[in-house]
Each structure stands twice: as C-alpha cells, then as structure tokens.
Amino acid sequence: MNPALDDHVNNKALDGLFSLIAVKEKGIRTDVNQRTSDLLKKVFGS
C-alpha cells in the first residue's frame, strides 16, 4: 500500500475519469443519437 495521499487521490481520479470515458464510449457505439459531430459519425458510423 502506498502511504502517499496525493498518489492515491490521483490514481482514484484517473480511475473515475476512465470509467466515465468508457460509459460515454459505450453510449456512442450503441446509440446513434449520441453521435453528434461529423467525426463521431465517421468513426462510429460503420
């Protein structure tokens, strides 16, 4: 276990950030209405 509080907080923040990104990406892949930009439509459209 790492006793440094700042490392722990940073790691948990990154874990949370990547969890939110995963949820958003799943929504973009499954729901056409979430593909709002031309780039998203191009990348996830096929």
N, C-alpha and C positions, 0 to 999 in steps of 0.2 A: 504494500500500500504506500502511496506517495503522500507524505505529510504536507506537501506544499499546497496550500489552499488555492492559489492562483492557477496552478496547473489543473487541479480538479475542476474548478469553475470553467476554465477554458475548454476542457475536454467535454464537459456536460453541455456547454453551449453549442459546441460543434456537433455533438450527437443530436441535439434538438434541431439544429439547423438542417442537417442532412435528413432527418426524419420528415421535416416539413417539405423539403425538396422532393423526397420520394412520394409523398402524398400528392403533391401538385403534379408530378410527372405521371403518376397513375391516372389522375383525372384527365390530363391532356391526352393520354393514349386512349382512354375509354370513352370520353365524352367530346363529341365533335364541337359542341358549343364553347368549349374552353380553349379551342384553337383560335385565338383572336387575331394574331398577326399573320402576315403573309409568310414569314419564316416558319412559324409553327405549322401552318397549313402545308407548307412544302415538305418539312421534315417528317411530320407525323401523318401526312395525308395518304400515303400509300399503304 
